[in-house]
Amino acid sequence: MGFADGAPNFECQVICANGSLRFSQHGEKYVKVGQGDTWEDIPFEDTPTEMYHEWKSFAEAIALNIEPPTHGQYGRHIMEILFAAEASSLTRREVKIGRRPHWQTQTSGSPVTTEHGWI
């Protein structure tokens, strides 16, 4: 984030139980893992554009008539979780969400199904 009187910083830091992760995909691009008192640089693929792998996988799913890596029904479920978290934060009460559907997971290029009722 940039300020009127300071330099921009696009770093994201994730603090976990066994270490931390720092990364930036704008300006100075890096991925670092921290444990103890040291940060280790992690090699990574710098893609030509943001969301490169997501769009590539989606186009491949269309071309091969296979299940997209993240389909719309899953996206709606994730939004339901986010909206419930927001409502819980505002009301300071537990917000129950519906039971998640049975997800089909495809780990190869073979179609799981070609009957996409949710499209």
N, C-alpha and C positions, 0 to 999 in steps of 0.2 A: 504494500500500500504506500502511496506517496502522499506527502504533505506539502503545504505551501512553503515551508521553511526546511524541508529535509529531503533526503534522497529516498527513492522508492525501494521497497523491499517486498519481494513476492514470495518469500520463503514460507513453507508450511512445515510445522513441527508436530510430530505425533509422539506422545509420551506413552510408553507401554510398560508392562510389568518387568520385562527383562532388558530394557534398553529403550532408545529413542531413535526416531527417524526424522531426518531433515531433508527437504527437497525443494528445488525451485525449477520451474519450467520456463521462466521468462528471464531475460537479461543473462546473468550468470547461471547456467543450468548445471545442476548437480544433484546427486543422491548421496546421503551420508548416513551411516548407522553409528550410533553412539552407545558405548557400554563403558561403565566405570568412568574414567577421566579422559577417554580418547574418542575421537570421531574418525571413522574409516570411510574413505571415498569408495563408492560402489560403482563399477562400470555399468552403463545403461545405454540403450539404443535411443539416439536423438532422432525422433521421427520428423519428416518434412513438415507436417502440420499437426495441430492438436486434433485429437479424436481420430487419428490416422487408422489405428488398428480397429477401432469400433466401426468406422465406415467401410473399411476393407472387408471385415467379417460380415457385415450386413449385405454388401454387394455380392459376396460369395454365396451367402444363403439364398439370395434371389436367383443367381445364375445356376446354382445346383439344385434348387427347389428343396432346400433343407431348412430345418428349424433355425431361426436367427439365434445368436448367442443369448440375447436378452429380448424376449418378445413382449408385446404390449400388455398381456395379462400380468406378467411379472412386474412390469413398470407400474401398473395400477396398484398392485399389492404394495410396492415400495412407497408410493405416494400415500396410500392409506396409513402406513406406519408413520410417515413423516407428519401427516395431518393429526394423527392420534397423539404423537409426541408433543406437537404444538398445543393441542387442546389440553393435554395433561399439564403442560407448563403454565398455561393461562389459568386453569381452574384449580391447580394443585391437587388433582385427583387422578386416580387410575382411569385410563380410557381403554376399554376392551376393544379389540378388533376381531373381525371374523376369522374363522379358521382358514389357514392358507390352503390353496388348492394343491393337488398332487402335481409337482413339476416333473416334466420329462427332461432328462439331461442327456444331451448328445455329446459324446466325446470323440466321435470320428466323423468322416465325411458321408456316412451312410444315413439316409433319412430315418428319423425316429417316426415321423408321421408326415403324410402329405395332405391329410385332412385337417386343415387349420380352421376349426370352427370359430375361432375368435377374430378372424380377419373380416 
